[in-house]
């Protein structure tokens, strides 16, 4: 749902969604009118809600490109969203240590990362090694139209730059391409 980007409107809408224990919320913000994300993170953590998201130069809503607003979507999570920091360095921090044996071809990893950080290819290789080839991937680069690197991805762990947030959901994706 496309919402006015104020903390009060966002929190009211999230409460109306009544997220269950295994639900996760995806929050996407257009950078023009971003609310106080650290305060929003604190409020959502107090409510015990799993979430992740990013700030983008604009959002696509239907067939429109919008420069202000927030999109929220609820999914069934297969695992808690995790945050990987230090993508630009030689040491990734926050990469979970687990076996991906529970993932199936109906698993999709949503990956939001700081689009202005170097070494994205290396991070994606590590992520593919971690989650396995049976998991599908979708996502994109967050950041500012100014091309100035800033904190742009977030989850329960906070708001970060030079980072990525990943959430594996119980939903199969497919890519469709056609002419015209």
C-alpha positions in Angstrom: 0.0 0.0 0.0 1.2 3.5 -0.8 1.2 5.7 2.3 2.0 9.3 3.3 5.5 9.1 4.7 4.9 10.1 8.3 5.7 7.9 11.3 2.2 8.2 12.6 0.5 7.1 9.4 3.0 4.3 8.9 2.7 2.9 12.5 -1.1 3.1 12.3 -1.1 1.2 9.0 1.3 -1.4 10.4 -1.0 -2.0 13.4 -3.9 -2.5 11.1 -2.0 -5.2 9.2 -1.8 -7.2 12.5 1.5 -8.9 11.7 1.8 -12.4 13.0 5.0 -13.9 14.6 6.2 -15.3 11.3 5.4 -12.2 9.3 7.9 -9.6 8.1 7.2 -6.1 6.7 9.0 -4.6 3.8 9.1 -0.8 3.9 10.3 1.2 0.9 10.7 5.0 1.1 11.1 7.6 -1.6 13.9 9.9 -0.5 12.1 13.2 -0.9 10.1 12.9 2.4 11.7 10.3 4.6 10.5 10.2 8.2 12.8 9.8 11.1 13.8 6.2 10.3 15.8 5.6 13.6 12.7 6.6 15.6 10.6 4.3 13.4 13.0 1.5 13.9 12.8 1.9 17.7 9.0 2.0 17.6 8.8 -1.2 15.4 11.3 -3.0 17.7 9.2 -2.1 20.7 6.2 -3.6 19.0 8.2 -6.8 18.3 7.8 -6.6 14.5 10.3 -8.0 12.1 11.0 -5.6 9.2 13.5 -4.4 6.6 13.6 -1.8 3.9 15.4 1.0 2.1 15.4 4.5 0.9 15.3 5.1 -2.9 15.4 8.1 -5.2 11.8 7.2 -6.2 9.3 4.4 -6.1 7.2 2.7 -8.7 3.5 2.4 -7.8 1.4 0.8 -10.5 2.5 2.6 -13.7 3.7 5.7 -11.9 7.1 6.9 -10.8 6.6 8.7 -7.4 9.1 10.8 -5.5 7.3 10.9 -2.2 5.7 8.1 -0.2 6.1 4.8 1.5 5.2 1.3 0.3 4.6 -1.4 2.9 4.1 -5.1 2.1 3.7 -8.0 4.5 5.2 -11.4 3.8 5.6 -14.7 5.5 9.3 -14.9 6.5 11.3 -18.1 6.3 14.0 -16.4 8.5 14.5 -13.1 10.3 15.9 -10.4 8.1 19.6 -10.0 8.5 22.0 -7.1 7.8 25.4 -7.4 6.3 27.8 -4.5 6.8 31.3 -3.7 5.5 30.6 -4.7 1.9 33.3 -2.3 0.7 35.9 -3.8 3.0 37.5 -7.3 2.8 35.4 -8.4 5.8 31.7 -8.9 5.6 30.0 -8.6 9.0 26.6 -10.1 9.9 26.5 -12.9 7.4 24.6 -15.6 9.3 26.1 -19.0 9.9 23.4 -21.6 9.0 22.6 -24.3 6.6 20.2 -23.4 3.8 18.7 -26.9 3.7 15.3 -25.6 4.6 15.1 -23.4 1.6 13.2 -24.6 -1.5 12.6 -23.4 -5.1 9.6 -21.6 -3.5 12.0 -19.5 -1.4 12.8 -15.9 -2.5 15.5 -13.8 -1.0 14.7 -10.1 -1.1 18.0 -8.2 -1.2 18.3 -4.4 -0.7 21.7 -2.9 -0.7 23.5 0.4 -0.7 23.8 0.9 -4.4 26.9 3.1 -4.1 29.1 0.7 -2.2 31.9 -1.1 -3.9 32.4 -4.9 -4.0 28.7 -5.7 -4.6 29.6 -8.6 -6.8 31.7 -10.2 -4.0 28.8 -9.8 -1.5 26.3 -11.4 -4.0 28.7 -14.3 -4.5 28.9 -14.9 -0.8 25.1 -14.6 -0.4 24.5 -17.1 -3.2 27.0 -19.5 -1.5 25.1 -19.1 1.7 21.5 -19.5 0.5 22.1 -22.0 -2.2 21.1 -22.1 -5.8 17.5 -23.3 -5.2 16.6 -20.0 -3.6 15.4 -17.2 -6.0 16.7 -13.7 -5.6 15.1 -10.3 -6.2 16.2 -6.8 -5.0 17.9 -3.6 -5.9 20.2 -0.8 -4.9 19.0 1.8 -2.5 20.5 5.3 -2.1 20.1 8.9 -3.1 19.7 10.6 -6.5 22.5 12.9 -5.3 24.9 10.0 -5.6 26.3 10.8 -2.2 26.6 7.6 -0.1 24.4 7.7 3.0 22.6 5.4 5.3 19.9 3.9 3.1 19.1 0.3 4.1 17.6 -0.8 7.4 16.1 -3.6 9.5 15.6 -4.3 13.1 19.4 -3.9 13.5 19.3 -0.3 12.5 19.9 2.1 9.5 23.2 1.6 7.6 25.3 2.5 4.6 27.9 0.2 3.0 25.4 -2.6 3.9 22.7 -4.9 2.7 19.6 -6.3 4.3 18.3 -9.7 3.2 15.0 -11.4 4.0 14.0 -14.9 2.7 10.3 -15.1 2.2 8.0 -18.1 1.5 7.0 -16.9 -2.0 8.1 -18.0 -5.4 9.0 -15.4 -8.0 9.4 -15.6 -11.7 10.7 -13.3 -14.3 8.6 -12.5 -17.3 9.9 -10.8 -20.4 7.9 -9.9 -23.5 8.0 -7.6 -26.5 5.8 -4.5 -26.6 
